[in-house]
Amino acid sequence: MRVFKISGLASIAVLAAVAATAGTQALPHQKLGLWQSETAMAGQHFSSQSCIDAVSEAKMSAFSSQVTRKNCQPGQINHNPDGSWRSVTTCEFRPGVKTTTRADITGDFNSKFTMVMRSPPDAAPQMTMVMTWIGPCKPGQKGGDVIMNGKKMNVLN
């Protein structure tokens, strides 16, 4: 579960950096509902499902931007001609330790997208996450609910 939290925080930080540095660029919004996540990191593979609603998306974005404002320098974002996004951001989550991360995001935020993270920016990928929309959230699920290894937690709590 710790690796999942680390990869999740890394993803949130990068996506928040994308949002924070986009300026006037219109950013895509992830379709609301249930998303299947397949993550490869440090030679391990993790699967999870996340229920995303408008409230959880807004709260996570607000939290993320607060984290990046405090810990990250303004980054660079490019919306490429092929529709993909690239974000390069430098953050300091531990005093005196700065990390520059590049995230390349491809795909359709309504059905399936892939995020590949590298740190330093020209290194081999450290994390690849494929998110696939699978339908509405299941009965009893609320925005922010994540199910991994049969365990449910809410990332907003």
Secondary structure, DSSP 8 states (H G I E B T S, - for coil): -HHHHHHHHHHHHHHHHHHHH-TTS------SEEEEEEEEETTEEEEEEEEE-HHHHHHHHHHHHHHHHHHB---EEEE-TTS-EEEEEEEEEETTEEEEEEEEEEEETTTEEEEEEESSTTS--SEEEEEEEEES--TT--TTEEEETTEEEETT-
